[in-house]
Amino acid sequence: MSATPPPADDGSSRYQDAEQPACQALTETVNLVFPEDANPKGTIFGGRILQWVDMVGAMAAQRHCRQIVVTAVMDTVVFRAPIYVGEYAVVKAWVNRAWHTSMEVEVRVEAEAPLTGERRLSVEAFVTFVAVDAHDHPTPVPPFIPQTPLEEDRFLAAEKRRAARMAYRQS
Ligand SMILES: CC(C)(COP(=O)(O)OP(=O)(O)OC[C@H]1O[C@@H](n2cnc3c(N)ncnc32)[C@H](O)[C@@H]1OP(=O)(O)O)[C@@H](O)C(=O)NCCC(=O)NCCS
């Protein structure tokens, strides 16, 4: 996913040097699952979920850095439960950690029953986005400072996952 700001953006409102609170990046969309989103069993097609994971994840990353971002790595996508046609797919994304030019975004998709509001976890994923400049070269992102115990836990866990990714990259 590449999230590009509109042409009128002159960069004056970017937050390049500031630390960003987690709430700045938290992004949520709600999608009604239509038949065209589904496989012949009447449950959502995995590729459609990946599209939403990538899109909402990119928005969270971009809300953190306010720069163009590209998807570098999509890993640990776990499909835990199906979502049926007629249900809502609630897609939530937030930044766990930022490094020099990259950010780890966690994305969770929940199925919501429209008449009861009951929710169940459907998909969880971790996606690494990289901020790029006008020449598609990686460019620095603002630091991410965790502000709650939960964010601190996620921040620490993100470093372990990054180490695994870097080991895989170098293997
Ligand atoms: C993502 C991309 C910009 C990285 O470029 P690169 O030449 O590898 O640049 P670098 O080696 O400097 O890496 C840039 C950042 O990505 C991180 N990165 C790259 N590959 C990674 C991997 N496999 N796992 C984890 N992090 C990775 C690096 O650690 C670095 O992060 P840091 O600066 O925070 O430490 C480049 O590979 C690319 O353009 N890929 C295609 C993106 C794309 O088309 N996506 C789909 C559509 S948006």
PDBQT file of the ligand as one rigid body, heavy atoms in Angstrom, charges set to zero:
ROOT
HETATM    1  C1  LIG A 201      10.668  -0.884   1.404  1.00  0.00    +0.000 C 
HETATM    2  C2  LIG A 201      11.858  -0.279   0.634  1.00  0.00    +0.000 C 
HETATM    3  C3  LIG A 201      11.633   1.219   0.466  1.00  0.00    +0.000 C 
HETATM    4  C4  LIG A 201      13.095  -0.518   1.480  1.00  0.00    +0.000 C 
HETATM    5  O1  LIG A 201      14.188  -0.072   0.709  1.00  0.00    +0.000 OA
HETATM    6  P1  LIG A 201      15.680  -0.520   1.038  1.00  0.00    +0.000 P 
HETATM    7  O2  LIG A 201      16.525  -0.142  -0.091  1.00  0.00    +0.000 OA
HETATM    8  O3  LIG A 201      15.688  -1.949   1.505  1.00  0.00    +0.000 OA
HETATM    9  O4  LIG A 201      16.027   0.460   2.200  1.00  0.00    +0.000 OA
HETATM   10  P2  LIG A 201      16.743   0.196   3.571  1.00  0.00    +0.000 P 
HETATM   11  O5  LIG A 201      17.622  -1.015   3.556  1.00  0.00    +0.000 OA
HETATM   12  O6  LIG A 201      17.346   1.501   3.960  1.00  0.00    +0.000 OA
HETATM   13  O7  LIG A 201      15.517  -0.110   4.558  1.00  0.00    +0.000 OA
HETATM   14  C5  LIG A 201      14.618   0.900   4.869  1.00  0.00    +0.000 C 
HETATM   15  C6  LIG A 201      13.917   0.513   6.142  1.00  0.00    +0.000 C 
HETATM   16  O8  LIG A 201      13.152  -0.643   5.900  1.00  0.00    +0.000 OA
HETATM   17  C7  LIG A 201      13.483  -1.642   6.841  1.00  0.00    +0.000 C 
HETATM   18  N1  LIG A 201      13.355  -2.933   6.200  1.00  0.00    +0.000 N 
HETATM   19  C8  LIG A 201      13.631  -3.238   4.930  1.00  0.00    +0.000 A 
HETATM   20  N2  LIG A 201      13.419  -4.553   4.731  1.00  0.00    +0.000 NA
HETATM   21  C9  LIG A 201      13.002  -5.052   5.904  1.00  0.00    +0.000 A 
HETATM   22  C10 LIG A 201      12.617  -6.344   6.349  1.00  0.00    +0.000 A 
HETATM   23  N3  LIG A 201      12.627  -7.406   5.532  1.00  0.00    +0.000 N 
HETATM   24  N4  LIG A 201      12.227  -6.507   7.627  1.00  0.00    +0.000 NA
HETATM   25  C11 LIG A 201      12.191  -5.454   8.466  1.00  0.00    +0.000 A 
HETATM   26  N5  LIG A 201      12.561  -4.193   8.108  1.00  0.00    +0.000 NA
HETATM   27  C12 LIG A 201      12.950  -4.022   6.843  1.00  0.00    +0.000 A 
HETATM   28  C13 LIG A 201      14.918  -1.340   7.215  1.00  0.00    +0.000 C 
HETATM   29  O9  LIG A 201      15.268  -1.905   8.470  1.00  0.00    +0.000 OA
HETATM   30  C14 LIG A 201      14.884   0.159   7.261  1.00  0.00    +0.000 C 
HETATM   31  O10 LIG A 201      14.255   0.540   8.466  1.00  0.00    +0.000 OA
HETATM   32  P3  LIG A 201      14.988   1.568   9.517  1.00  0.00    +0.000 P 
HETATM   33  O11 LIG A 201      15.510   2.717   8.705  1.00  0.00    +0.000 OA
HETATM   34  O12 LIG A 201      13.887   1.994  10.425  1.00  0.00    +0.000 OA
HETATM   35  O13 LIG A 201      16.065   0.787  10.201  1.00  0.00    +0.000 OA
HETATM   36  C15 LIG A 201      12.049  -0.957  -0.755  1.00  0.00    +0.000 C 
HETATM   37  O14 LIG A 201      12.381  -2.318  -0.569  1.00  0.00    +0.000 OA
HETATM   38  C16 LIG A 201      10.814  -0.873  -1.607  1.00  0.00    +0.000 C 
HETATM   39  O15 LIG A 201      10.551   0.161  -2.203  1.00  0.00    +0.000 OA
HETATM   40  N6  LIG A 201      10.061  -1.964  -1.675  1.00  0.00    +0.000 N 
HETATM   41  C17 LIG A 201       8.815  -1.978  -2.475  1.00  0.00    +0.000 C 
HETATM   42  C18 LIG A 201       7.685  -1.362  -1.678  1.00  0.00    +0.000 C 
HETATM   43  C19 LIG A 201       6.377  -1.630  -2.372  1.00  0.00    +0.000 C 
HETATM   44  O16 LIG A 201       6.288  -1.556  -3.574  1.00  0.00    +0.000 OA
HETATM   45  N7  LIG A 201       5.347  -1.961  -1.573  1.00  0.00    +0.000 N 
HETATM   46  C20 LIG A 201       4.054  -2.324  -2.106  1.00  0.00    +0.000 C 
HETATM   47  C21 LIG A 201       3.268  -1.151  -2.572  1.00  0.00    +0.000 C 
HETATM   48  S1  LIG A 201       3.264   0.226  -1.465  1.00  0.00    +0.000 SA
ENDROOT
TORSDOF 0
